[in-house]
């Protein structure tokens, strides 16, 4: 912990890599370095890349490896300030007003605009926490531009102004991770405030290491067959390419079925673990010339 009470998230890139690995997240040099710098510089970390490469999992791994609480804001089209920041419990306020007959409005106002009636959402929750916190703003590219403005305000000063209560500033800055699948371009203003890291699918050797770290009982030869095949699937024009998590699910499936060789029959019988669209399955069977079972 720093002299100002701030958290020392990681002491070095090597420390970040080792502690992330201990949680099961195998980070390459660029990822470990950027993860360290996000904590050291107290800058939000923007992770961009295709779905399923481990962006969200990195935020979870930072929380696990540092003992911090994870607060997650799942973004979606139509997300507004009330769902991202805070809103008032209007029903409870109305009941209090009805029970406060005889009071002046000023007395009632001061009574109903307090913490008791405040419904905090992820952004405000993360700012108000006194304990170490990882704030995950997931799939930020799914939000509207207006929400980006709200994020800019919060991420610039780490404080929120509630008209009825005043300004609430962070006692301890959270470690902030934003993820984007790049379905739309984020504003330059948001990018300027963040450290940037583009994540891609790992190479075969690293993915095999990831699979074996999560499913150590799997034979190494089967793991090599699996990641090679997953790599070939990702090269096809699929609606949804297999994620790293789905590679791990496939490994667990093969282990459960006691499959020792990933031949055509085994692949075709278990392809539904990694491909979730019938057109993707049909394309894979055709392109990879798999024997139907």
C-alpha positions as MATLAB code, in Angstrom:
seq = 'XXXXXXXXXXXXXXXXXXXXXXXXXXXXXXXXXXXXXXXXXXXXXXXXXXXXXXXXXXXXXXXXXXXXXXXXXXXXXXXXXXXXXXXXXXXXXXXXXXXXXXXXXXXXXXXXXXXXXXXXXXXXXXXXXXXXXXXXXXXXXXXXXXXXXXXXXXXXXXXXXXXXXXXXXXXXXXXXXXXXXXXXXXXXXXXXXXXXXXXXXXXXXXXXXXXXXXXXXXXXXXXXXXXXXXXXXXXXXXXXXXXXXXXXXXXXXXXXXXXXXXXXXXXXXXXXXXXXXXXXXXXXXXXXXXXXX';
ca = [
       0.000    0.000    0.000;
       1.300    3.452   -0.875;
       1.930    6.270    1.614;
      -1.294    7.984    0.508;
      -3.330    4.881    1.301;
      -3.566    3.766   -2.318;
      -3.201    0.128   -3.230;
      -0.010   -1.196   -4.773;
      -1.703   -3.611   -7.119;
       1.452   -5.266   -8.489;
       5.091   -4.522   -7.760;
       6.333   -5.223  -11.302;
       5.293   -6.832  -14.592;
       6.926  -10.056  -13.409;
       4.920   -9.927  -10.186;
       1.738   -9.383  -12.217;
       2.525  -12.350  -14.473;
       3.286  -14.651  -11.541;
       0.219  -13.678   -9.520;
      -2.103  -13.902  -12.533;
      -0.663  -17.333  -13.354;
      -1.339  -18.438   -9.780;
      -5.039  -17.734  -10.398;
      -5.021  -19.723  -13.638;
      -4.633  -16.793  -16.059;
      -1.513  -17.221  -18.212;
      -0.531  -13.733  -19.329;
       2.040  -12.968  -22.021;
       4.639  -10.232  -21.537;
       2.552   -7.430  -23.058;
      -0.499   -8.340  -20.983;
       1.456   -8.617  -17.733;
       3.235   -5.308  -18.381;
       0.057   -3.390  -19.215;
      -1.783   -4.936  -16.261;
       1.002   -3.768  -13.952;
       1.054   -0.261  -15.444;
      -2.722    0.172  -15.095;
      -2.320   -0.210  -11.339;
       0.938    1.717  -11.017;
      -0.280    4.701  -13.053;
      -3.885    4.488  -11.782;
      -5.148    4.545  -15.357;
      -8.159    2.618  -16.651;
      -7.225   -0.357  -18.820;
      -9.105   -0.720  -22.117;
      -9.041   -4.286  -23.435;
     -10.155   -4.721  -27.020;
     -10.424   -7.820  -29.183;
     -12.799  -10.525  -30.411;
     -15.186  -12.228  -28.030;
     -13.733  -15.103  -26.068;
     -10.060  -14.113  -25.853;
     -10.040  -13.581  -22.078;
     -10.759   -9.870  -21.651;
     -13.354  -10.258  -18.904;
     -11.362  -13.088  -17.358;
      -8.324  -10.805  -16.995;
     -10.335   -8.389  -14.836;
     -11.524  -11.304  -12.708;
      -7.956  -12.580  -12.419;
      -6.730   -9.162  -11.233;
      -9.394   -9.208   -8.534;
      -8.558  -12.779   -7.478;
      -4.809  -12.197   -7.440;
      -5.024   -9.025   -5.342;
      -7.868  -10.013   -3.022;
      -9.985   -7.136   -4.334;
     -13.752   -7.114   -4.742;
     -14.989   -7.245   -8.338;
     -17.769   -4.791   -9.224;
     -19.141   -5.359  -12.715;
     -21.139   -3.053  -14.971;
     -22.478   -5.120  -17.858;
     -23.118   -2.741  -20.722;
     -25.966   -3.093  -23.194;
     -27.879   -0.980  -25.670;
     -30.169    1.373  -23.775;
     -28.114    1.416  -20.567;
     -28.755    4.705  -18.793;
     -27.417    6.663  -15.827;
     -29.963    5.172  -13.439;
     -28.715    1.647  -14.180;
     -25.030    2.558  -14.319;
     -24.684    5.110  -11.513;
     -27.604    5.457   -9.088;
     -31.300    6.069   -8.733;
     -33.660    6.902   -5.905;
     -36.036    4.386   -4.383;
     -39.143    6.343   -5.304;
     -41.636    3.901   -3.798;
     -39.886    4.003   -0.438;
     -39.630    7.796   -0.618;
     -43.362    8.064   -1.316;
     -44.159    5.920    1.703;
     -41.959    8.123    3.873;
     -43.659   11.269    2.544;
     -47.069    9.801    3.324;
     -45.898    8.991    6.829;
     -44.470   12.475    7.360;
     -47.732   14.442    7.447;
     -47.246   17.644    9.386;
     -43.600   18.155    8.437;
     -42.466   21.027    6.234;
     -41.216   20.196    2.755;
     -37.656   21.126    3.725;
     -37.796   18.647    6.609;
     -39.262   15.961    4.383;
     -36.738   16.687    1.615;
     -33.803   16.288    3.983;
     -35.333   13.087    5.259;
     -35.927   11.287    1.952;
     -32.737   12.212    0.096;
     -30.362   10.185    2.217;
     -28.415    6.939    1.899;
     -31.438    5.027    3.123;
     -33.252    5.785   -0.133;
     -30.276    5.668   -2.514;
     -29.976    2.662   -4.832;
     -26.319    2.521   -5.850;
     -25.423    0.979   -9.180;
     -21.973   -0.376  -10.172;
     -20.182    2.922  -10.920;
     -21.193    4.594   -7.671;
     -20.706    1.374   -5.713;
     -17.088    1.137   -6.902;
     -16.397    4.803   -6.116;
     -17.818    4.559   -2.593;
     -16.018    1.372   -1.579;
     -13.202    1.871    0.906;
     -11.755   -1.590    0.248;
      -9.649   -2.476   -2.829;
     -11.999   -2.775   -5.798;
     -11.725   -3.848   -9.425;
     -14.362   -2.093  -11.532;
     -15.146   -4.058  -14.692;
     -17.045   -2.105  -17.362;
     -17.845   -4.990  -19.678;
     -18.592   -4.662  -23.409;
     -18.537   -0.878  -23.366;
     -18.944   -0.832  -27.156;
     -22.571   -1.928  -26.707;
     -23.553    1.326  -24.968;
     -24.711    4.588  -26.477;
     -22.433    7.590  -26.928;
     -24.263    9.342  -24.057;
     -23.062    6.679  -21.639;
     -19.495    7.294  -22.792;
     -19.944   10.864  -21.578;
     -20.940    9.576  -18.161;
     -17.941    7.251  -18.105;
     -15.631   10.126  -19.025;
     -16.938   12.145  -16.097;
     -16.467    9.282  -13.664;
     -13.090    8.095  -14.984;
     -11.626   11.602  -15.132;
     -12.061   12.550  -11.471;
     -13.425    9.393   -9.849;
     -16.181   11.402   -8.286;
     -19.919   11.717   -8.760;
     -22.173   14.655   -8.026;
     -25.622   13.786   -6.708;
     -27.637   17.025   -6.754;
     -29.536   16.198   -3.552;
     -26.466   15.034   -1.624;
     -23.434   16.773   -3.086;
     -20.198   15.393   -4.545;
     -18.987   11.924   -3.614;
     -15.290   11.359   -4.318;
     -13.489    8.038   -4.292;
     -11.629    7.347   -1.059;
      -9.604    4.710   -2.871;
      -9.419    4.592   -6.647;
     -10.643    1.316   -8.099;
      -8.635   -0.637  -10.624;
     -10.719   -0.056  -13.762;
     -10.967   -2.452  -16.705;
     -13.075   -1.652  -19.773;
     -13.653   -4.360  -22.365;
     -14.738   -3.942  -25.969;
     -15.433   -6.425  -28.753;
     -14.857   -3.570  -31.221;
     -18.383   -3.681  -32.639;
     -18.131    0.111  -32.862;
     -15.344    2.644  -32.499;
     -15.043    4.183  -29.046;
     -14.517    7.918  -28.734;
     -10.979    9.283  -28.724;
     -11.753   10.980  -25.396;
     -12.358    7.619  -23.727;
      -9.274    6.085  -25.320;
      -7.059    8.988  -24.215;
      -7.872    8.295  -20.582;
      -6.999    4.613  -20.810;
      -4.066    2.340  -21.306;
      -4.820    0.174  -24.328;
      -4.260   -3.521  -24.903;
      -5.482   -5.526  -27.872;
      -5.987   -9.199  -27.070;
      -6.087  -11.877  -29.732;
      -6.513  -15.615  -29.480;
      -3.326  -17.174  -28.082;
      -1.034  -19.254  -30.250;
      -1.356  -23.026  -30.068;
       1.414  -23.518  -27.498;
       0.004  -20.932  -25.109;
      -3.542  -22.179  -25.503;
      -2.388  -25.736  -24.816;
      -0.720  -24.468  -21.628;
      -3.943  -22.696  -20.669;
      -6.024  -25.815  -21.293;
      -3.647  -28.038  -19.334;
      -3.532  -25.549  -16.451;
      -7.326  -25.771  -16.184;
      -7.664  -29.490  -17.031;
      -4.388  -31.008  -15.810;
      -5.741  -34.581  -16.057;
      -6.000  -34.305  -19.855;
      -3.227  -36.069  -21.763;
      -0.856  -33.614  -23.414;
      -1.230  -35.295  -26.804;
      -5.014  -34.863  -26.708;
      -4.591  -31.240  -25.618;
      -2.310  -30.633  -28.622;
      -4.889  -32.180  -30.968;
      -7.623  -30.052  -29.400;
      -5.916  -26.653  -29.701;
      -4.777  -27.455  -33.258;
      -8.356  -28.203  -34.251;
      -9.686  -25.129  -32.442;
      -7.188  -23.040  -34.382;
      -8.476  -24.493  -37.655;
     -12.072  -23.763  -36.615;
     -11.193  -20.128  -35.910;
      -9.863  -19.764  -39.446;
     -13.290  -20.625  -40.874;
     -15.953  -17.991  -41.503;
     -18.128  -18.865  -38.514;
     -20.866  -16.902  -36.799;
     -19.148  -17.512  -33.462;
     -15.548  -18.670  -33.286;
     -14.653  -20.924  -30.323;
     -13.523  -19.008  -27.244;
     -10.740  -20.036  -24.883;
     -13.417  -20.972  -22.324;
     -14.994  -23.281  -24.897;
     -11.616  -24.896  -25.549;
     -11.450  -25.649  -21.841;
     -15.022  -26.980  -21.875;
     -14.081  -29.240  -24.780;
     -11.079  -30.533  -22.855;
     -13.293  -31.351  -19.876;
     -15.757  -33.076  -22.209;
     -13.046  -35.283  -23.698;
     -11.836  -36.137  -20.220;
     -15.354  -37.006  -19.049;
     -15.897  -39.255  -22.089;
     -12.426  -40.801  -21.657;
     -11.544  -39.918  -25.252;
      -7.853  -40.538  -25.884;
      -7.770  -39.612  -29.559;
      -9.583  -36.721  -31.215;
     -10.499  -38.572  -34.406;
     -13.333  -37.631  -36.785;
     -15.918  -39.568  -34.815;
     -14.928  -37.962  -31.509;
     -14.852  -34.477  -33.037;
     -18.232  -34.775  -34.741;
     -19.862  -36.225  -31.623;
     -18.623  -33.413  -29.365;
     -18.539  -30.427  -31.725;
     -21.577  -28.905  -30.014;
     -19.369  -28.034  -27.048;
     -17.462  -25.427  -29.074;
     -19.810  -24.515  -31.944;
     -23.226  -23.131  -31.001;
     -24.813  -22.513  -34.419;
     -26.011  -25.263  -36.726;
     -24.567  -23.435  -39.745;
     -21.165  -23.319  -38.041;
     -21.318  -27.055  -37.356;
     -22.284  -27.796  -40.947;
     -19.469  -25.593  -42.254;
     -16.929  -27.240  -39.941;
     -17.990  -30.749  -40.969;
     -17.702  -29.739  -44.642;
     -14.510  -27.688  -44.514;
     -12.631  -30.073  -42.225;
     -13.983  -33.086  -44.137;
     -15.191  -34.733  -40.965;
     -16.874  -38.106  -41.186;
     -20.492  -37.834  -40.035;
     -21.563  -40.135  -37.206;
];
